[in-house]
Amino acid sequence: MAQQRAGGTEWDVIVVGAGIIGCAVAREVARRGAKTMILEGRDVGAGATQASAGVLAPYIEAPSDGPLHALAVQSLALYDDFIKNVADESGQSIEYRRCGTLELAHDGNAAEQLKTLGDWIRSKGVEAQWVDAPGVTKIEPALNATSGGLLVPSHGYVRAVQLTDALLAAARRRGADVRIGPHVESITEDGDCALVASGTDIYRARTVVVAAGSWSSELAGETHVAPVRGQLVRVRWQGPPLQRILWSESCYLVPWLDGTLLVGATVEQVGFDERVTAGGVQTLLNAASAVLPGIGDATFVEARVGLRPSTPSGLPIIRRSAQHAAVVYATGHFRNGILLAPLTATLVADLIL
């Protein structure tokens, strides 16, 4: 057994956290030959990952020049091969579609802003098409009246939980050991290595990757990561099938192949409160009904909640610790953990291996 007191088995990499980022990093370093362990005190993907709609839309999530946009565009370019390879390695299917986004304008001012955004997107060599109000009704007949919309065909989504499970399975097939149970309590120096205390056990590793999402600052205060609650609703839609991800000023709707829709998402500064609330669900359904008037007749399936890890800069933290070189941070992705997973995994693996 690999689980021993410090001074026994030494790991190349211990990843703390089994959300989308932790699983992506573990799979990548294990794929490159590192002796890898994942430690998770909750269920796999139980943080922000489980409540993510998996939208892959850099020109909506980061619609201006800057480092976040550059990271998001670069990561989206990796996604086709990333999904294919993870599916092959894990033997699991992953719902992944580049079905496009249709960002809707609620009035004339919003329409002009979206037209300007479309000009900027096209200046980047990416297809973006303005669709007038009659055109929106033609391509998405279930929608309420709009002032038009901006169509970006290269955007898409992935089912986040499916991808996380497949990443974990792929990591295991590459030899990674996965321990779900006791929380990691501390990470301390041990020469050039680090010691990780989890429950009654202590593990030694050449590198420890902190990928604990909103809980990262509890293990490493220099990260300054804070939780932002996001609630999401899933319903079974009875109307004309939606062909694209719909994005409005106050919500988005993601159509899954099984006929259900995801409606997201709230943004709430409530600390570590992980409750689904009646007010959150009501807010989402009200916002969705302004876009999709028939949603009141949809069958309620579930509501989910997750704590997104935010940072003061709005950028993820992907770097070595300034206090100890054996510790690497991969956290603070806020709303973009799914989108940035393949690039983050590559950056972290390049850094430590």
C-alpha positions in Angstrom: 0.0 0.0 0.0 1.2 3.5 -0.8 -0.4 5.1 2.2 2.3 5.3 4.9 3.7 7.7 7.4 6.1 10.4 6.3 9.4 8.8 5.5 7.8 5.9 3.7 6.5 6.1 0.1 7.3 9.4 -1.6 5.0 10.7 -4.3 6.1 12.8 -7.2 2.8 14.8 -7.1 0.0 15.0 -4.6 -3.0 16.9 -5.9 -5.3 18.3 -3.2 -8.8 18.6 -4.6 -10.8 16.4 -6.9 -12.8 19.0 -8.8 -12.4 19.6 -12.5 -9.1 21.3 -12.0 -7.6 18.8 -9.6 -8.7 15.8 -11.8 -7.4 17.5 -15.0 -4.0 18.2 -13.4 -3.7 14.7 -11.9 -4.6 13.0 -15.2 -2.0 15.1 -17.0 0.9 14.6 -14.6 0.1 10.9 -14.3 0.0 10.7 -18.1 3.5 12.1 -18.1 4.8 9.4 -15.8 4.6 11.1 -12.4 3.7 8.9 -9.4 0.5 10.7 -8.5 -2.0 10.8 -5.6 -5.3 12.8 -5.3 -6.6 13.7 -1.9 -10.2 14.9 -1.5 -12.1 15.4 1.7 -15.5 15.6 0.0 -17.0 13.8 -3.0 -15.4 14.1 -6.4 -16.5 17.3 -8.0 -18.6 18.3 -5.0 -17.6 22.0 -5.1 -18.1 24.4 -8.0 -17.8 21.6 -10.5 -21.1 19.9 -9.8 -23.0 23.2 -10.3 -21.3 24.2 -13.5 -23.1 24.3 -16.8 -19.9 23.6 -18.6 -20.3 26.5 -21.0 -17.2 27.0 -23.2 -17.6 30.6 -24.4 -14.6 32.8 -24.1 -16.1 35.6 -26.2 -18.9 35.9 -23.7 -17.1 35.1 -20.5 -14.1 37.3 -21.3 -15.3 39.7 -24.0 -12.3 42.1 -24.1 -8.5 41.9 -24.6 -6.6 40.8 -21.6 -5.0 37.9 -19.9 -8.2 36.0 -19.0 -9.4 36.3 -22.6 -6.1 35.0 -23.9 -6.1 32.1 -21.5 -9.8 31.2 -22.4 -9.2 31.3 -26.1 -6.1 29.2 -25.9 -7.8 26.6 -23.7 -10.9 26.3 -25.9 -8.5 25.6 -28.8 -7.3 22.5 -26.9 -10.8 21.1 -26.2 -11.5 18.9 -29.2 -8.3 16.8 -28.7 -8.7 17.0 -24.9 -12.1 15.5 -24.9 -11.2 12.8 -27.5 -8.1 11.8 -25.5 -9.8 11.7 -22.1 -12.7 9.7 -23.5 -10.2 7.2 -25.1 -8.1 6.9 -21.9 -11.1 6.5 -19.6 -13.4 4.4 -21.8 -16.2 6.8 -20.8 -18.5 8.9 -23.0 -18.5 12.7 -22.5 -21.3 14.9 -23.8 -19.5 17.7 -25.6 -21.0 19.9 -28.3 -19.8 23.0 -30.2 -23.4 24.0 -30.8 -22.7 27.7 -30.6 -24.1 30.5 -28.4 -26.8 33.0 -29.2 -26.4 36.1 -27.0 -29.8 37.9 -27.0 -30.4 41.7 -27.0 -33.3 42.9 -24.8 -33.4 46.4 -26.4 -31.9 48.6 -29.0 -28.9 49.7 -26.9 -28.0 46.1 -26.1 -28.3 45.3 -29.8 -25.8 48.0 -30.7 -23.4 46.7 -28.0 -23.6 43.2 -29.3 -23.0 44.3 -32.9 -19.9 46.1 -31.7 -18.8 42.9 -29.8 -19.4 41.0 -33.1 -17.1 43.3 -34.9 -14.4 42.7 -32.3 -14.8 39.0 -32.4 -14.5 38.9 -36.2 -11.3 41.1 -35.9 -9.9 38.1 -34.1 -10.6 35.8 -37.0 -13.5 34.1 -35.3 -16.9 33.8 -36.9 -19.7 35.9 -35.3 -23.0 36.7 -36.9 -25.6 39.3 -36.0 -29.1 37.8 -36.3 -32.0 40.2 -36.5 -35.2 39.7 -34.5 -37.1 37.8 -37.2 -34.0 35.7 -37.8 -33.8 34.8 -34.0 -37.4 33.7 -34.1 -36.7 31.5 -37.2 -33.7 29.7 -35.8 -35.0 29.4 -32.2 -38.8 29.5 -32.5 -39.4 28.8 -28.7 -38.0 32.2 -27.8 -39.7 35.4 -26.7 -39.5 38.5 -28.8 -36.0 40.0 -28.8 -34.1 42.8 -30.5 -31.8 40.3 -32.2 -28.8 38.3 -31.1 -25.2 37.6 -31.7 -24.4 34.0 -32.9 -20.9 32.6 -32.2 -20.8 29.1 -33.7 -17.5 28.0 -32.2 -18.8 28.2 -28.6 -20.2 25.1 -26.9 -20.5 23.1 -23.7 -19.4 20.0 -22.0 -21.2 18.1 -19.2 -18.9 19.0 -16.4 -19.6 16.0 -14.1 -19.1 13.5 -16.9 -15.8 15.2 -17.8 -14.6 15.2 -14.2 -15.5 11.5 -13.8 -13.7 10.6 -17.0 -10.6 12.6 -16.0 -10.5 10.8 -12.7 -10.9 7.4 -14.4 -8.1 8.3 -16.9 -5.8 9.3 -14.0 -6.5 6.0 -12.3 -5.7 4.1 -15.4 -2.4 6.0 -15.5 -1.7 4.7 -12.0 -2.9 7.6 -9.9 -4.0 6.7 -6.4 -7.3 8.4 -5.3 -8.1 8.9 -1.6 -11.6 10.2 -0.8 -12.3 10.8 2.9 -10.4 12.8 5.5 -9.9 16.5 4.8 -6.3 17.7 4.2 -5.5 19.6 7.3 -2.1 21.1 6.6 0.8 21.3 4.1 4.2 21.8 5.6 7.8 21.9 4.5 10.1 18.9 4.6 13.4 19.9 3.0 12.9 20.2 -0.8 9.6 18.3 -0.4 6.3 18.9 1.3 4.3 16.9 3.9 0.5 16.6 3.6 -1.5 15.8 6.7 -4.8 14.1 6.0 -6.7 12.6 8.9 -4.3 10.4 10.8 -1.9 10.0 7.8 1.0 12.1 6.6 2.2 11.9 2.9 5.4 13.2 1.5 5.7 14.5 -2.1 8.2 16.3 -4.3 5.3 18.6 -5.3 1.9 19.3 -3.8 -0.7 21.0 -6.1 -3.4 22.9 -4.2 -6.5 22.7 -6.4 -9.0 23.0 -3.6 -11.2 25.7 -5.1 -12.9 28.0 -2.6 -11.1 26.1 0.2 -7.6 26.7 -1.1 -6.9 29.7 1.2 -7.6 27.4 4.3 -4.4 25.5 3.2 -2.5 28.4 1.7 -3.3 31.9 3.0 -1.2 33.5 0.2 -3.8 32.5 -2.4 -6.6 34.9 -1.3 -9.4 32.8 -2.8 -13.0 33.6 -1.7 -16.2 31.6 -2.3 -19.0 33.0 -4.5 -22.2 30.9 -4.5 -23.8 29.9 -7.8 -27.2 28.2 -8.0 -28.3 26.4 -11.1 -31.7 24.8 -12.1 -32.3 21.9 -14.4 -35.7 21.3 -16.0 -37.2 19.0 -18.6 -38.2 21.2 -21.5 -41.5 20.3 -23.4 -41.3 22.9 -26.2 -39.4 23.1 -29.5 -35.9 21.9 -28.9 -33.3 24.6 -28.4 -30.4 24.2 -30.9 -27.9 26.5 -29.1 -26.8 27.8 -25.8 -28.9 30.9 -25.1 -27.4 33.8 -23.2 -29.3 36.8 -21.9 -28.6 39.7 -19.6 -29.7 37.8 -16.5 -29.3 34.0 -17.3 -28.1 31.4 -19.7 -29.8 28.2 -20.9 -27.9 25.1 -21.9 -29.8 22.4 -23.9 -28.6 18.8 -23.1 -29.1 16.0 -25.5 -31.5 14.2 -23.0 -34.1 17.0 -23.5 -33.3 18.8 -20.2 -32.2 22.5 -19.9 -29.8 24.0 -17.4 -30.7 27.5 -16.3 -27.9 29.4 -14.5 -26.6 31.0 -12.6 -26.8 33.1 -9.5 -23.8 35.1 -8.3 -24.0 35.4 -4.5 -21.5 36.7 -1.9 -22.6 34.6 1.1 -19.4 33.0 2.3 -19.4 29.2 2.6 -23.2 28.9 2.6 -23.9 26.0 0.2 -27.7 25.9 0.4 -30.0 25.9 -2.5 -32.5 28.6 -1.7 -36.1 29.2 -2.8 -35.1 32.8 -3.8 -32.3 31.6 -5.9 -34.5 29.2 -7.8 -37.2 31.8 -8.2 -34.7 34.3 -9.6 -33.4 31.9 -12.2 -36.9 30.8 -13.3 -38.1 34.4 -13.6 -35.0 35.3 -15.7 -35.5 32.2 -17.9 -39.2 32.9 -18.5 -38.3 36.4 -19.9 -36.3 34.5 -22.6 -38.3 31.3 -22.9 -42.0 32.0 -22.1 -43.0 28.3 -22.0 -40.5 27.4 -19.3 -43.2 27.7 -16.6 -44.6 24.4 -17.9 -41.3 22.6 -17.8 -40.8 19.7 -15.4 -38.5 20.6 -12.5 -35.7 18.1 -12.3 -33.2 19.5 -9.7 -31.4 22.5 -8.4 -27.6 22.5 -7.7 -25.3 24.8 -5.8 -21.6 25.3 -5.9 -19.0 27.8 -4.5 -16.9 29.3 -7.2 -13.4 30.3 -6.2 -12.9 34.0 -6.9 -9.7 36.1 -6.7 -9.2 39.8 -6.3 -7.6 40.0 -9.8 -10.3 38.0 -11.4 -7.6 35.7 -12.7 -6.8 32.1 -11.7 -3.7 31.5 -9.6 -1.4 29.1 -11.4 2.1 29.3 -10.0 4.5 28.1 -7.4 4.1 29.2 -3.8 6.3 32.2 -2.9 6.9 30.5 0.5 7.9 26.9 -0.5 8.8 25.8 -4.0 7.3 22.3 -3.5 3.8 23.8 -3.4 2.0 24.8 -6.6 -1.3 26.5 -6.8 -4.0 25.8 -9.4 -7.0 27.5 -8.1 -9.2 30.7 -8.3 -10.8 29.9 -11.7 -14.2 31.4 -10.6 -16.7 30.8 -13.4 -14.1 29.4 -15.9 -12.8 26.2 -14.3 -14.3 24.0 -16.9 -13.2 26.2 -19.8 -9.6 26.5 -18.5 -9.1 22.9 -17.3 -7.1 21.6 -20.3 -4.8 24.6 -20.4 -4.4 24.7 -16.6 -3.4 21.0 -16.6 -0.8 21.6 -19.3 0.6 24.7 -17.5 0.9 22.9 -14.2 2.4 19.8 -15.6 5.0 21.8 -17.6 5.8 23.8 -14.4 6.5 20.8 -12.2 7.7 18.2 -14.6 
